[in-house]
C-alpha cells in the first residue's frame, strides 16, 4: 500500500504547501467584439464572438465563441479580457442574466452569471409559463484578474 505524500506529511506534522489553481492569463482585447446581443438565429458555427450579456454601467460584458461547441466564456472588464473553461449557453433561446453584488445583501460579492435553460413549466396561479433553471457562477475581481466560483444550480423564478 502506498500513502499519499500529502497525507503522510500532514500525519507527520508537516504542513503541506498548497498552490492556488492557475488562472487563465488575460488576453489582448479583440478588435472584433460585437456590441449587440446574440440571437439564436445568428448561430452558424462560423467563428468569432457572440455577446451574451452586458452591464454597461460597470463596463462588463460576457461573450462566447460562435462555434459548434461553446465551452469557453470570455469576460471583458474595461480593457481586461479573460477566458474561462465553462460549458455555457446550452439553450440559445434564453440569454444568461448578469447581476452585480457588492456583498452588502449577504450574497457573494462579485459578478453573478446565471446560465439559463428552459426546463418544464411553472404555474403562477393563473397560467403556465416556461420553466427556467440555471447554473449560477460568481466571478470575483481581485484588482488584476477574475476568479470564477461555480456556486449552484437552481430553478429561476418567473419574471
PyMOL commands that set and color helices and strands:
alter all, ss='L'
color gray80, all
select helices_A, chain A and resi 5-11+40-42+56-58
alter helices_A, ss='H'
color red, helices_A
select strands_A, chain A and resi 26-27+49-55+60-65+72-77+80-85+97-101+110-123+128-141+146-156
alter strands_A, ss='S'
color yellow, strands_A
deselect
rebuild
show_as cartoon
